[in-house]
């Protein structure tokens, strides 16, 4: 019997390939709201991050989230995401 394939995704902070379960999805909804998606099922454009505030800082510095979501992201959004990653552990 063949083993089930594990979906792999790249963290936009550290550029490491990890299984989808190890990463947290950041999603921009069709309305334009950006939030963390712990279920991985919210509709919208997604990008993946390690469950680590350092990866969010790297992604913010290199503007990878802006590139993934095709637009500017306000500082309040980054602060909210960092708070959720820090306190969500």
N, C-alpha and C positions, 0 to 999 in steps of 0.2 A: 504494500500500500504506500502511496506517495504521501510525503509530509506536506502539510498545508504551508503555502508560501507566506512568510512574514512580511507585511508591508513596511518598507523602509522610507524614512524621510530625512531631509538634511536640516539641521538646526541653522537658522539664519544668523545666529550669534557666533558660534565656534566652527561652523561648516562641517561638523561631524555627522556622518550617517548613523542613525539609530533607528530602532524599531519604533513604529508609530505610537505604541503604548508608553514608551519612555519620555515622549515629548508632549508639550502642551501646545495646543493650537490657538493661535491668535486669529480672530476672524473679523472681517469687516462685513457687516450685514448689508443687504441691498439698500437699506435706508442710510447707510454711511456710518453706523455706530461701530466702534471697535471695542472688542472685549475678549476675555479668555474663554475658550470653549473646552471645558474638561471632558465633555462627552464625545467631541469630534464629529458631531452631527448637526451643528447649527448651519443654516444656509448662509452662503456668502463666500467671499474670497478668503482663503486661509493661508497662513504661514506658520511654520513650526519653530518652537524654541525649547531648549532644555529647561527643565524645571529649576532654573538657577538665575537669580537676578544679574549675575555677571554676564551671562549670554545676552540678556536684554540690553545691558549697557553697551556691549560690543555692537549689537545690531543698531542701537540708537546712534552711536558714534559714526558708524559707517553708512547710516541712512538706508539700511536694507529694508526696514519695514515700509518706509516711504516708497521705495522702489517696488516692493511686492504689492502694495495697495494703490500704486499709481497716484500718489498725492501727498500733500503735507499732512503731518500728524501733530496736533497741538501738544504742548508740554504736559498738560493735565492728563492726557491719555497715557503718556509714558509713566507718569507718577502713579496713576491708578493701576496700571499693569504691574509696575514694580511692587506696589503695596500688595496686590493679590498674589504675586509670586512669592514674596517674602513671608506673608502671613498664612499663605495657603499650605505651607509645609507642615 
